[in-house]
Amino acid sequence: MASGSTISFIPGPVNPSPEVMRALSEPMPYHRGEEFSRMYEEIIEGMKPLFGAEGDVVVISGSSTAGLESALAGFARDRKVVALVDGKFGERLAEISSLYAEEVRKVRSEWGKTPPQEELEASLDGADLLVVVHNETSTGIEHDMDLISDLASDRGVDLVVDVVSSIGGIEVRGDRWRAKALVGGVQKCIGAPPGLAPVMVRDWEGYGGAPYYLDLRRYRSSAVGDLKQTPFTPALPLFAALRVALREIHSEGLEARFLRHHKTAELLREGLEDLRVELFARSGELGKLSDTVTSFMVPNPEVVRRELAKRGILVAGGQGPLKGKMLRVATMAGITEEDVQLLLSELRKVLRSEISPEVLP
Ligand SMILES: Cc1ncc(COP(=O)(O)O)c(C=O)c1O
């Protein structure tokens, strides 16, 4: 979405709408009073359909990683964990789990491809918990969570899902996946400023031993009852902004929003194909191309990125081992088809003039 003369296609934080940003400067309510309680209740109820589940929603003041650690510290502790690792954020789930778990087995593949289904199935034997990123932001793969969650539940393996870069843009089906917990992000498809971590716990059994600030049971205790509160001082302006972002989402309607994300991503993929630009990620047994992040390869990606930035178009580079190897474009939150058209036409100019005329028709 546009900010001044710049359009950001960074896969989060996105630029929130002006109304959401305005909420940041509203007078702050007393965080132990009724006004905040009403705000928090609206956020909790507004988040449930996004998680696709009925469960306990709490919001931690901290980035999404705080939410991930709060869930993994409690559910992975002393357990045998399997982590699906085909990108940076899968690796992160494995890393956090390893601080708490008895053992972490990684089911790996080259980043941008998903591992074979049979490898995941084999690794689940004797495991207690599977941890998966729904939408791998570093590569642009949406994992097939219907399939993966069935593989886990058929074997009695619990599931924790990172839905940070899918929630609000791609359907999340927490109840269908029978997930113990799901951890979201507000700064991507929800279109709010960064700094809050919404977490849904569907089933508390087995949760225990999380660090003091990240113990989700404290958040639940404060959020039940007549006065909805957080156990520690909440980042009040961020809550106010999140409330407005959720109102915008529900007035658009979830189905319409998912369809919009799908259409903008399709337009982008088709446009890249017209430019004969090769997509980086590959669909596989366990996942397909994401509707919120698209990764692709161009000659000299960092030069292309800088040239686009000079033209007011911000795109992201690769992360970790993919740095300098590809570019990533988000179609999240407020990004429109017109924004994507503009990106494609600027990309065409950059590729034609600056980089490599031969890649163009
Ligand atoms: C899938 C995924 N998980 C986790 C994170 C970490 O989020 P944060 O930096 O807000 O802690 C990100 C951030 O990009 C992400 O895309």
The ligand as an SDF file (V2000), in Angstrom:
LIG
                    3D

 16 16  0  0  0  0  0  0  0  0999 V2000
    6.3220  -16.8910    9.2040 C   0  0  0  0  0  0  0  0  0  0  0  0
    6.9680  -15.9600   10.1910 C   0  0  0  0  0  0  0  0  0  0  0  0
    7.1520  -16.3830   11.4480 N   0  0  0  0  0  0  0  0  0  0  0  0
    7.7240  -15.5980   12.3670 C   0  0  0  0  0  0  0  0  0  0  0  0
    8.1500  -14.3240   12.0700 C   0  0  0  0  0  0  0  0  0  0  0  0
    8.8140  -13.4980   13.1100 C   0  0  0  0  0  0  0  0  0  0  0  0
    8.0540  -12.3780   13.4020 O   0  0  0  0  0  0  0  0  0  0  0  0
    8.6060  -11.1830   14.2960 P   0  0  0  0  0  0  0  0  0  0  0  0
    9.8060  -10.6340   13.5890 O   0  0  0  0  0  0  0  0  0  0  0  0
    7.4430  -10.2320   14.3270 O   0  0  0  0  0  0  0  0  0  0  0  0
    8.9600  -11.7060   15.6310 O   0  0  0  0  0  0  0  0  0  0  0  0
    7.9890  -13.8450   10.7660 C   0  0  0  0  0  0  0  0  0  0  0  0
    8.4520  -12.5000   10.3970 C   0  0  0  0  0  0  0  0  0  0  0  0
    8.6260  -12.1750    9.2440 O   0  0  0  0  0  0  0  0  0  0  0  0
    7.3740  -14.6840    9.8180 C   0  0  0  0  0  0  0  0  0  0  0  0
    7.1850  -14.2650    8.5540 O   0  0  0  0  0  0  0  0  0  0  0  0
  1  2  1  0
  2  3  1  0
  2 15  2  0
  3  4  2  0
  4  5  1  0
  5  6  1  0
  5 12  2  0
  6  7  1  0
  7  8  1  0
  8  9  2  0
  8 10  1  0
  8 11  1  0
 12 13  1  0
 12 15  1  0
 13 14  2  0
 15 16  1  0
M  END
$$$$
